[in-house]
Amino acid sequence: MRRSYVTLDVFTDQLFGGNPLAVVLDAAGLSTEQMQKIAIEFGYSETTFVLPAIEADHTAHVRIFTPAGELPFAGHPNIGTAFALARQAEAQGRELPETLLFEEKAGLVPVRLERENGRVVRAELMAPEAMTRRSRMIPENAAACLGLEPADIRTDHHAPQVVSVGLPFLIVELASRDALRRAHGELAAHRRLLASNGISSVYAYTRNAGESTFEKGSDIQGRMFSPLDGIAEDPATGSATVAAVAFLSALENGADLSLTFTQGVDMGRPSLLDARTEAGKAYVAGSCVPVMDGFFTLESEVWERSVAEFITV
């Protein structure tokens, strides 16, 4: 079976910015093992696989894989998959509803399409779970995970805290933009301090703007490290951003927030994420740029089909 795929840059309006994503548009019949190997072959931080929905009133069943394993939920894969399906429908003369409903391991993820002149230009997802706070981490250990000194960790707003709205992250506020620039994921510290608690990712942020014009227009500058997932650094992490905005809202007694986040600047892939909370729900939105499209046929499927045809003859 020849399967179609597209790749997109997500949370950007510039080609080769943002976070790359591969979307396999017709994944029915693929095994979990095959999906994992395809994700490794693409080599992006995430690859999504679109399958028929289990429930008739839902849009699709979506599975998300990193090079190391499957995720229950992620941000840029949902935004990019919604954008890809909408553009595919447009090319076929169809129009999808304003809100798509994706079935995922973390639950049902609504993604709202935003259109201009009849074409989708942005998408916004709602987190599938209410925000939960899990364990805290002392500044010394958070610093070790980021290759920094304890003095680089800011704790007057909050201690380093594990937060989830579908996927858990250790969220750490840093004291300066310089500290954020120096941060990196220390694999040994992640193994020692995170893996035993079922956490694989650290999202570090600062409220201090960088020197670039791109960052000066935003509220929060962030970076995300997940070496345990085979992701040294992610250029745009919607699931971490939506967890962060939900957490910041909770710190302000549930006040509705609307914040602009940048990410990926230090990687040379600047990304812009618009996050908000409303009535206890958390959202993140962004634009996408289509990059490539194509087809593939797995050699194993060709072999299996050839054998079946030979036996039939």
N, C-alpha and C positions, 0 to 999 in steps of 0.2 A: 504494500500500500504506500503510495506516494503521499507524504504529509507536508503541509505548508507551514511556514513559520515567518515571523517578522521580528525585526529588532528595532528598538526605539531607545532614544535618550530621554529619560524621565526627570521631571522637575527642572526643566530648562526650556527655553525657546531658541536655543542656539545648538546647531549641529556639533556633536562631539563635546557637549557639555553635559551636565547632569549625570544620571546613573544609567548605564546601559542595561537593557533587559531583552531577553529572548522570550518570545511567546509562540508556543506550538499550538496552532489554531485547531487542529483536529487530532487530539491525542487518544481518542477512544481505541481500546485494544492494547495500548502500551502497558507493560507491567511496571511495577514500582522500580524494579532493577533497571529496566530500560530507561525510565525517566531519569533516574539518578545518573546513569552513564551519559545520557544526552546532555544533562546539565553540566557534567564535568567537561564534555566535549565543547560546549559553547564557552565555558570558562568565565561567565559573568557571575556577579555576586548572587543573582537569582535568575532562574528560568521558570516560566509558568507553563502549565499544561491544561488546555481547555477541554473539558469533557461534558457530555450531556448532563443537564441538571437532573438531580434525583427527584425533586419536586417540580411539578409542571409549571407552577407560577414563578419559578426562579429562572434566572438567565442562563447560568452555567455552573458546573462543578469545577472548581479551580484548585489545582495542586501546585505547590510552590517548593522548589528545590534550590538549595545552595550547592556548591561543589561537595559539601560534606554530608548533607542530609536534607530531610524534608522539614519545612516550617509550617506551623499551624496558621500563621498570618504574617503578612508583611505589607509595607506601605507602597513602595514604588512598583512592585509587581501588580497590585490591584489597580493603581492609577494607569499604568502602562497597558494592562490587559483590557481594561475598559476602553481606553483610547483605541487600541488595535481593533477590537470588535466593532466599535462604532465606525471607524474608517473602512473596515471591510464591508459593513452593511451599506455605507454610503456608495462604495464602488459597485455594489450589486443593485443599487437603486432602492434600497430599503432604509428605513429609519428606525433605530432602536428607541425604546422609551427613555424618558429623561433619567430615570434611576434604574441601574442594573443591580441585580441581586446575585451575589456570588456565594455559593456554598463552599466553605472551607473548614479545616479542622477546628479552628477556633470558634466557628459559628457562621452566621449569615452576615456578609459584609455588603452593605449598600454603597454603591458608587454613583454619584450624581454627575451627569454629563453637562458641560457648559458649551453652548454653541454660539457662533457668530455667523450671520448670513447662511444659516443652514448647515454649517460644518462644525464638528466638535473641535474645540480649541483647548479645553481644560477639563479636568475631572476632580471631584472631591469625594473622599471616602469618609465614612463614619466608623469609628473604632468598634469592633464587634463585642467588646466587653467593657464593663464599668472599670474605672481605674482602681487597682489594688496596690497597696504598699506592702512590700515584703520586708526582708531583712535590711538593716543598715550596715554600713561598713565604716570602720574607723579611717580617718584621713590618711594615716600611714599606709594602710593596705590599698586604699584607692590610688594613692600616689604611686605605689609599686606597680599596679596594673597599668599605669599610664607612663611609666618611666620618668616620673617627676619627683619633686621633693614635697614633703608634707606642707610646706609653706605655700605651695602653688594651689592647694585645695582651699576653696572658700566654703566656710561653714556657717556664716551668719544668717543666711537665708534657710539653709537646710543642710543636714549631714548627707554624705553619699548614701543613696537610697536605691534599692531595687524596686522598680515600678513596672507595672504591666497593664496594657489595655488589650491584650491578646498575645503579646510576646514580651518576655521580661528583659529589662535592661538595667544595669547599674548606672544611675544618672548622677553625674558629678559636676558641680559648678567649680570653675577655675577662677583664679584671682585676676587673670589678665589675658589679653589676646596673645601676648608673648608665650605664656604658659601653654595655651592651646596650640600654638605653632610648634612648640617643642614636644608635645605629647605624641605618644605612639603606643601601640599595643604590645605589652611585654608578655610573650607566650608563656614563659615559665610561671609568672605571677598569675596569669589567667588560669592555668592548670591548677595551681596551688590554692587560689583564693576564690575562684568562681565555679569551676567545674563541679566541685563537690556539692554545691548548692543548686545545681541544675541551671546555671546561668552561663551564657557564653559571650555576652556582648557588653561593652562599656560605651555609654554616650556621654561625652564631655562637652561642656558648653561654657560660654562666657557672655556676659551682658555688654562687654566692652567691644566696640566696633574696631575692625582693622583699618588699615590705611587705604584700602582700595575703595573706589566709588561704589563698587558692587556691594560691599559690606556696610558702608556707612548708611545706606538706606534701610537697614534691617534692625530688628530688635535683639536677636540672639544669633551668635555664631557657634556652630557646633561641629564636632567630629565624632565618628563612630568607628570603633575597633572591635573586630571579632575574629581573631586569629584561630580560635578553636573551631570556627566554622570554615576555615580556609579563606577568610576575608581579612587581609591585613588591615585594610581601611575601606569604608564604603563612602562613595561620594554624595549620596543622598539617601537618608533612611526615614521613610515616612512613618514606620511603626515606632521608631524612637522619638520622632518629633511629636507625634500625636500623644505618646505617653508623657513626654515632657510638658506639653501644654496642659494636659489634664492634671499633672502633678502641680504645676505652677498655679493653676486655678484653685486646686485644693488648699494650697498654702495661703491663698487669699480668701479663704472661707467660701469657696465655690463661686467666686465672682466670674462672670463671663469675660473671656479674654479673646483678643484677636492680635496675633503676633506673627511677624515675618522672620523666618529662620533662614540663614545661609549655611551651606555645608559644601565640602569638596574644594574649597578655595585653595587650600594648601596642597591639593593633589593636581591642580590644574584643570579640574572639572567643576567649575562653580555651579552651584545648584541653589534654587530658590523654592522654599516651601512656605505656604501660607497656612497657618494653623489657627484654630479657634475652638472655644468651648461655648456651648449654649445649653442651658437647662440640664447640666450634668453630663451632656454628651460631648465627645471630642472629635474634631474633624481635621483633615489635612488635605490641601489642594495643590495642584500644580499643572504645568503644561508639559507637552511631550513633542518630540521631533522624530518622525519616522526616519530610519536609517537604511535598513536593508530588508529585502524579502526574498524568499526562495522556497525550495522543496528539498526533501531528503527521503530516501528509502533505506531502512535498516537492512544490512546484508543478511541478518538472521531471518528476516521476514521474506526476503527474496528466496533464500535457501528452502525455508519451510514451504513456500508456495510451489517451488520447483518440484520438491519431493511429492507434494500432494498431487500435482498434475501428472507426474510420472506414474504414481500408483493408480490414478484414475484411468490412465491409458492402458 
